[in-house]
Amino acid sequence: MCSSDLDSNFPMQYSHGWHHPPGSNMTGWVKTAENTPIVYIQHGHGPTAWENPAFRKLMTNAIQWVHSPEAKAWAKKNPSRIFT
């Protein structure tokens, strides 16, 4: 998706000359905080998202994954230092 396609998702800002900056189209990812696995899901706030069974499944899968031994082992092998 190009930046101009994204601009149309923000009609009020776009009408005032704002343009969405180029960048990644990822809306979810995993990372670590020290030895802890983290899942970040950017979309899905409000009742409409939570009414969607696919979104609830996505959230359930994310929660189950971060709690799994596999995720904990992955995080331990790939720590990101956040505390000094």
C-alpha positions as CSV (number, residue, x, y, z in Angstrom):
1,M,0.0,0.0,0.0
2,C,1.5,3.3,-0.9
3,S,1.3,6.5,1.2
4,S,-1.4,8.1,-1.0
5,D,-3.7,5.1,-0.4
6,L,-3.1,5.5,3.4
7,D,-3.9,9.2,3.2
8,S,-7.5,8.4,2.2
9,N,-7.9,6.7,5.6
10,F,-7.5,10.1,7.3
11,P,-9.9,12.4,5.3
12,M,-9.9,15.3,7.8
13,Q,-6.1,15.5,8.0
14,Y,-5.7,14.8,4.3
15,S,-8.0,17.7,3.4
16,H,-5.7,20.0,5.3
17,G,-2.6,18.9,3.4
18,W,-1.4,16.1,5.7
19,H,0.1,13.0,4.2
20,H,0.8,9.7,5.9
21,P,4.6,9.2,6.2
22,P,6.1,6.3,4.3
23,G,6.9,3.3,6.5
24,S,6.0,-0.2,7.4
25,N,2.5,-1.6,6.9
26,M,2.9,-4.0,9.8
27,T,0.1,-3.8,12.4
28,G,1.4,-6.4,14.8
29,W,4.8,-7.8,15.8
30,V,6.7,-9.5,18.6
31,K,9.7,-8.4,20.5
32,T,11.3,-8.8,23.9
33,A,11.6,-6.7,27.0
34,E,14.6,-8.2,28.8
35,N,13.7,-11.9,28.8
36,T,10.0,-11.4,28.4
37,P,8.1,-12.0,25.1
38,I,5.9,-9.2,24.0
39,V,3.2,-9.1,21.4
40,Y,2.1,-5.8,20.0
41,I,-1.1,-5.5,18.0
42,Q,-1.8,-2.0,16.8
43,H,-5.3,-2.4,15.6
44,G,-8.5,-3.3,17.4
45,H,-9.9,-0.9,19.9
46,G,-13.5,-0.4,20.7
47,P,-16.6,-2.6,20.7
48,T,-16.5,-3.4,16.9
49,A,-13.1,-5.0,17.1
50,W,-14.0,-7.1,20.2
51,E,-17.3,-8.2,18.5
52,N,-15.3,-9.8,15.7
53,P,-14.5,-13.5,16.4
54,A,-11.3,-13.3,14.3
55,F,-10.0,-10.4,16.4
56,R,-10.8,-12.3,19.6
57,K,-9.0,-15.3,18.3
58,L,-6.0,-13.2,17.4
59,M,-5.9,-11.8,20.9
60,T,-6.3,-15.3,22.4
61,N,-3.5,-16.7,20.3
62,A,-1.2,-13.8,21.3
63,I,-1.9,-14.3,25.0
64,Q,-1.4,-18.0,24.8
65,W,1.8,-17.6,22.8
66,V,3.5,-15.2,25.3
67,H,2.7,-17.6,28.1
68,S,4.1,-20.6,26.2
69,P,7.4,-22.2,27.0
70,E,8.4,-21.7,23.3
71,A,7.9,-17.9,23.6
72,K,9.8,-17.7,26.9
73,A,12.7,-19.7,25.4
74,W,12.7,-17.4,22.3
75,A,12.7,-14.3,24.5
76,K,15.6,-15.7,26.6
77,K,17.6,-16.2,23.4
78,N,16.7,-12.8,22.1
79,P,16.7,-10.4,25.0
80,S,16.3,-6.6,24.5
81,R,17.8,-4.6,27.3
82,I,15.2,-2.1,28.7
83,F,16.6,-1.6,32.2
84,T,19.9,0.0,33.0
